[in-house]
Amino acid sequence: MSQRVVSTMTDLCELHGGGWMLIRCANGLCKRMRVFEVREIRDHWRKRRWSDRWKDVPEHFRCALCGSRPQHPEWIASRRDIGAVGAAEAYLAPHGIDPRAWALAGPDDRERLIKARR
């Protein structure tokens, strides 16, 4: 049996039902991180006609505090594993959204910020 190679967020959603992705700031001093739901980001990128390839993910994020691009994303399968990585701070914003507004926004406000970019 051959294993299917997961190269896009769509592949993750089809094989595993989605999950979460952990994005870490590439700046070693900053150490900010953020967890996003894979389905939510994939759907947002589909509407914008962006590539959902896993290797293209860092191109669409920027740290709200230091401005650097993140490292490669990490996939998190289970919701309970999110707390284990310590990603409570939300400083990495999707492309086109003001990073400082994203960092200060709650879940409902973030949804509004995404809809405002459409």
C-alpha positions as CSV (number, residue, x, y, z in Angstrom):
1,M,0.0,0.0,0.0
2,S,1.3,3.4,-0.9
3,Q,0.7,6.4,1.3
4,R,-0.8,9.5,-0.2
5,V,1.5,12.5,0.0
6,V,0.0,15.5,1.8
7,S,1.1,18.6,-0.1
8,T,-2.0,20.9,0.3
9,M,-4.4,22.0,2.9
10,T,-7.2,20.3,0.8
11,D,-5.3,17.0,1.1
12,L,-5.2,17.4,4.9
13,C,-9.0,18.1,5.0
14,E,-9.7,15.1,2.8
15,L,-7.5,12.6,4.7
16,H,-7.8,13.8,8.3
17,G,-10.8,16.1,8.4
18,G,-8.8,19.2,8.8
19,G,-6.9,19.8,12.0
20,W,-5.0,22.9,12.9
21,M,-1.7,24.5,11.8
22,L,0.8,26.1,14.1
23,I,2.6,29.1,12.6
24,R,5.8,30.2,14.5
25,C,7.6,33.5,13.9
26,A,10.9,33.0,12.3
27,N,12.6,35.7,14.5
28,G,14.4,33.8,17.2
29,L,13.9,36.6,19.7
30,C,10.2,37.1,19.0
31,K,9.0,33.5,19.5
32,R,5.4,34.4,18.8
33,M,3.1,31.7,17.5
34,R,-0.5,31.2,16.4
35,V,-2.8,28.3,15.7
36,F,-5.3,28.4,12.8
37,E,-7.9,25.9,11.8
38,V,-6.8,24.4,8.5
39,R,-10.4,24.4,6.9
40,E,-10.9,28.0,7.8
41,I,-7.7,29.2,6.2
42,R,-8.2,26.9,3.2
43,D,-11.7,28.3,2.5
44,H,-10.4,31.8,2.9
45,W,-7.6,31.2,0.4
46,R,-10.0,29.5,-2.1
47,K,-12.1,32.6,-2.2
48,R,-9.0,34.7,-2.9
49,R,-7.8,32.1,-5.4
50,W,-4.5,31.6,-3.6
51,S,-2.5,28.3,-3.7
52,D,-3.3,26.1,-0.7
53,R,0.0,24.2,-1.0
54,W,1.6,23.6,2.4
55,K,4.9,25.0,1.3
56,D,3.2,28.4,0.3
57,V,1.7,29.0,3.8
58,P,4.5,31.2,5.2
59,E,4.1,33.6,2.2
60,H,0.7,34.7,3.5
61,F,1.6,35.5,7.1
62,R,3.6,38.1,8.8
63,C,4.3,38.6,12.6
64,A,2.4,41.5,14.0
65,L,5.2,42.5,16.4
66,C,8.5,42.1,14.5
67,G,7.2,41.9,10.9
68,S,9.1,38.8,9.9
69,R,7.7,35.9,7.9
70,P,7.0,32.7,9.8
71,Q,8.8,29.4,9.6
72,H,7.1,26.4,7.9
73,P,3.8,25.4,9.5
74,E,3.3,22.4,11.7
75,W,0.1,20.3,11.5
76,I,-1.7,19.6,14.8
77,A,-4.2,16.7,14.5
78,S,-6.0,17.0,17.9
79,R,-7.5,20.0,19.6
80,R,-6.1,18.9,23.0
81,D,-2.5,19.1,21.5
82,I,-2.9,22.9,20.9
83,G,-2.4,23.8,24.5
84,A,0.7,21.6,24.7
85,V,2.6,23.7,22.2
86,G,1.9,26.9,24.2
87,A,0.3,28.8,21.3
88,A,-1.8,31.0,23.4
89,E,-0.6,34.3,21.9
90,A,-2.1,35.2,18.6
91,Y,0.3,37.6,16.9
92,L,0.6,36.2,13.3
93,A,-2.1,37.6,11.0
94,P,-3.4,36.4,7.6
95,H,-2.1,38.3,4.6
96,G,-3.9,41.5,4.0
97,I,-5.2,42.0,7.5
98,D,-3.6,44.5,9.8
99,P,-1.4,42.4,12.2
100,R,-1.9,44.7,15.2
101,A,-5.7,44.6,14.8
102,W,-5.6,40.8,14.4
103,A,-3.5,40.5,17.6
104,L,-5.9,42.6,19.6
105,A,-9.1,41.1,18.2
106,G,-11.3,38.4,19.7
107,P,-12.7,35.4,17.7
108,D,-15.8,37.4,16.5
109,D,-13.7,40.4,15.7
110,R,-11.3,38.3,13.7
111,E,-14.2,36.9,11.6
112,R,-15.2,40.5,10.9
113,L,-11.6,41.4,9.9
114,I,-11.6,38.5,7.4
115,K,-14.9,39.4,6.0
116,A,-13.8,43.0,5.6
117,R,-10.9,41.9,3.4
118,R,-13.2,40.1,0.9
